[in-house]
């Protein structure tokens, strides 16, 4: 570390008082809660530990070509920056103008980390926000910026980016991707089932020519799993390597490839030691768990859940032409409309009370079911329920821009951001993946002198059984399920 001017916070002679400053680790993104233990490099980067600082320096060396900035000049995406295309596909979110993409190939929070690096590769990108429940990416640019460069980077990382005008288009692409995942899962299930049937005969003592035939049938059924079903693991590993990040798929891919090669060699030599059944079940279970996690995240409470509930109700809007109330869907309400809400109905929009008084149930916002009395001129919020009397209101904010709508949008935006807990488990899974491979290599180098055949078997067993996939999946799955359950209880 001769070329490093790394110092700890306690050793920093800067006149600036750093004690009250909040830092984030430059390498892993974890929040540094104990500032006295932060590690600083000579260029001012902060790290949570010496390990992150060392790994960051290694990965940033130009000789490590895997993490060089991905290509940002593919001509096939130049159409994204034409005036006619920008006119049709530009969207505005939170006073920021940009473009929304559907990203095909999002698998886990590792994808979130990789896509978060786009502003580092393209300085003109002001913001890149990935919504994992919908697989949509919103990108806003600084001047001058080009959306074609963003799409080129995503393509170089192995993602397919489709510009979309609305979230309805995202649902179409999401449905298509879910179908592809189900296809892989179905093929893996069918092939694994057949492999297990043939393996059962072999385990039961089948010998001779039929045993060899059943072995080659196992190989035939395993090939679709290896080259088709396992593709997401290869892609995720490649993306992580391109981004210079350890991947939880590294032990899985290593075990599958090594196990396949050894099984093929043993099969050709006439040995009965092959692992097609174990490897096929491993891939099937991992695909099933990732599909379940993906579907749980997609069906998790989002801003459209409550808005659909509110927008679908029928309300009575004042018609000044006929001097009476017309029944219309709540989604057609506009600002400054006058609406009548009767006893037992929910308020469809934020507004101001026009009549003398009304009792409402505000539990959807406050959690308290005790009725609250509002008087003329009081602000009334969408989602609350009239429990006594009636309410005439002047609409100030429709459902999408209402208080409850904004809260749910914020929940949806923040739920898949890097929370300290997710950062901790991701970091643990990364280092655990490396530890597993190192431990496997050390064990193999030691045990090969005792029994080479057993060394291979036990090393593979160690890598497969110690796979950190459960650690990486548990946190987002638990978070999604708990919030989904809480949302159902609230409504």
Rosetta blueprint (number, residue, H / E / L):
1 X L
2 X L
3 X L
4 X L
5 X L
6 X L
7 X E
8 X E
9 X H
10 X H
11 X H
12 X L
13 X L
14 X L
15 X L
16 X L
17 X L
18 X L
19 X L
20 X L
21 X L
22 X L
23 X E
24 X E
25 X L
26 X L
27 X L
28 X L
29 X L
30 X L
31 X E
32 X E
33 X L
34 X L
35 X H
36 X H
37 X H
38 X L
39 X E
40 X E
41 X L
42 X L
43 X L
44 X L
45 X L
46 X E
47 X E
48 X L
49 X L
50 X H
51 X H
52 X H
53 X H
54 X H
55 X H
56 X H
57 X H
58 X H
59 X H
60 X L
61 X L
62 X L
63 X L
64 X L
65 X H
66 X H
67 X H
68 X L
69 X L
70 X L
71 X L
72 X L
73 X L
74 X L
75 X H
76 X H
77 X H
78 X H
79 X H
80 X H
81 X H
82 X L
83 X H
84 X H
85 X H
86 X H
87 X H
88 X H
89 X H
90 X E
91 X E
92 X E
93 X E
94 X L
95 X L
96 X E
97 X E
98 X E
99 X E
100 X E
101 X E
102 X E
103 X E
104 X E
105 X L
106 X L
107 X L
108 X L
109 X H
110 X H
111 X H
112 X H
113 X H
114 X H
115 X H
116 X L
117 X L
118 X H
119 X H
120 X H
121 X H
122 X L
123 X L
124 X L
125 X E
126 X E
127 X E
128 X E
129 X E
130 X E
131 X E
132 X L
133 X L
134 X L
135 X L
136 X E
137 X E
138 X E
139 X E
140 X E
141 X E
142 X L
143 X L
144 X L
145 X L
146 X L
147 X H
148 X H
149 X H
150 X H
151 X H
152 X H
153 X H
154 X H
155 X H
156 X H
157 X L
158 X L
159 X L
160 X E
161 X E
162 X E
163 X E
164 X E
165 X L
166 X L
167 X H
168 X H
169 X H
170 X H
171 X H
172 X H
173 X H
174 X H
175 X H
176 X H
177 X H
178 X H
179 X H
180 X H
181 X H
182 X H
183 X H
184 X H
185 X H
186 X H
187 X H
188 X H
189 X H
190 X H
191 X H
192 X H
193 X H
194 X H
195 X H
196 X H
197 X H
198 X H
199 X H
200 X H
201 X H
202 X H
203 X H
204 X L
205 X L
206 X L
207 X L
208 X L
209 X H
210 X H
211 X H
212 X H
213 X H
214 X H
215 X H
216 X H
217 X H
218 X H
219 X H
220 X H
221 X H
222 X H
223 X H
224 X H
225 X H
226 X H
227 X H
228 X H
229 X H
230 X L
231 X H
232 X H
233 X H
234 X H
235 X H
236 X H
237 X H
238 X H
239 X H
240 X H
241 X H
242 X H
243 X L
244 X L
245 X L
246 X L
247 X L
248 X L
249 X H
250 X H
251 X H
252 X H
253 X H
254 X H
255 X H
256 X H
257 X H
258 X H
259 X H
260 X H
261 X H
262 X H
263 X H
264 X H
265 X H
266 X H
267 X H
268 X H
269 X H
270 X L
271 X L
272 X L
273 X L
274 X L
275 X L
276 X H
277 X H
278 X H
279 X H
280 X H
281 X H
282 X H
283 X H
284 X H
285 X H
286 X H
287 X H
288 X H
289 X H
290 X H
291 X H
292 X H
293 X H
294 X H
295 X H
296 X H
297 X H
298 X H
299 X H
300 X L
301 X L
302 X L
303 X H
304 X H
305 X H
306 X H
307 X H
308 X H
309 X H
310 X H
311 X H
312 X L
313 X L
314 X E
315 X E
316 X E
317 X E
318 X E
319 X E
320 X L
321 X L
322 X L
323 X L
324 X E
325 X E
326 X E
327 X E
328 X E
329 X E
330 X H
331 X H
332 X H
333 X L
334 X L
335 X L
336 X L
337 X L
338 X E
339 X E
340 X E
341 X E
342 X L
343 X L
344 X L
345 X L
346 X E
347 X L
348 X L
349 X L
350 X E
351 X E
352 X E
353 X E
354 X L
355 X L
356 X L
357 X E
358 X E
359 X E
360 X E
361 X E
362 X L
363 X H
364 X H
365 X H
366 X H
367 X L
368 X L
369 X L
370 X L
371 X L
372 X E
373 X E
374 X E
375 X E
376 X L
377 X L
378 X L
379 X E
380 X E
381 X L
382 X L
383 X L
384 X L
385 X E
386 X E
387 X E
388 X E
389 X L
390 X L
391 X E
392 X E
393 X E
394 X E
395 X E
396 X E
397 X E
398 X L
399 X H
400 X H
401 X H
402 X L
403 X H
404 X H
405 X H
406 X H
407 X H
408 X H
409 X H
410 X H
411 X H
412 X H
413 X H
414 X H
415 X L
416 X L
417 X L
418 X L
419 X L
420 X H
421 X H
422 X H
423 X H
424 X H
425 X H
426 X H
427 X H
428 X H
429 X H
430 X H
431 X H
432 X H
433 X H
434 X H
435 X H
436 X H
437 X H
438 X H
439 X H
440 X H
441 X H
442 X H
443 X H
444 X H
445 X H
446 X H
447 X H
448 X L
449 X L
450 X L
451 X L
452 X H
453 X H
454 X H
455 X H
456 X H
457 X H
458 X H
459 X H
460 X H
461 X H
462 X H
463 X H
464 X H
465 X H
466 X L
467 X L
468 X L
469 X H
470 X H
471 X H
472 X H
473 X H
474 X H
475 X H
476 X H
477 X H
478 X H
479 X H
480 X H
481 X H
482 X H
483 X H
484 X H
485 X H
486 X H
487 X H
488 X H
489 X H
490 X H
491 X L
